[in-house]
């Protein structure tokens, strides 16, 4: 069933899960490597007086599709979470603004509170999903 314009508009503010093909992801992340990261400060919902400080990619927007293949342009945000499903069925999730594509591997942070970095071979990725995690993070 086709969504109305209003339903598509409201889905921007919901926790809609968007997808992106591995090829499109790779094209859009061209040049986004760890050397291009910049230090950012993010509102810490656990402690208003102590912002989170970390290095983030400088990608401004990403083009994705919803379940009905409607294209959306999402702004990069500390709220975005990216789930990678591998060809063997395993899944891993990184915060979108911490992802880099380096030498055939996706590298990203799995947590905002603990420094847990993950690494996934890009060629092993079968599906990529991006979602606003609903957490109250925002750039300062």
C-alpha positions, 0 to 999 in steps of 0.5 A: 500500500502506498503511503500518503504524502503526510505519512511519508512526511511524518515518517521523517520524525519517527524511528523509521528504518531506512536501507541503503545498498552496499554499493550506494553506501560505498559511493557516498562514503568515498573519501570518508576515512579516519584522517578526515574525522574532526573533533565534535562535542555532543550533548550528553543526556546522562550528564548535561554538564559534561559533553561527549567529545569524540572524532566524527566523520564529516559526511553531511547527508546520506541518501537512503530509501524507506520500505516503499523505496521512497528516497530520503536524504538524512542529515548526519546526526549523533542519533543515527545508528547503522546496522550492518547485516553480514552474509553469514547472518551476524549483525553489528551496529555503529553510530553513523557519525563514527563510521569510516571506510578504511582499506576495505573495512568499516570501522565505527563506535558501538557505544557513546559511553564506552570506547568500543570500536568495531571493525567489519569487512565491507565485502561481507556486508549484505544489508545496511539499515539506518535508523534514528535511535531516538536518543537525546544526543545532539551536536553542540 
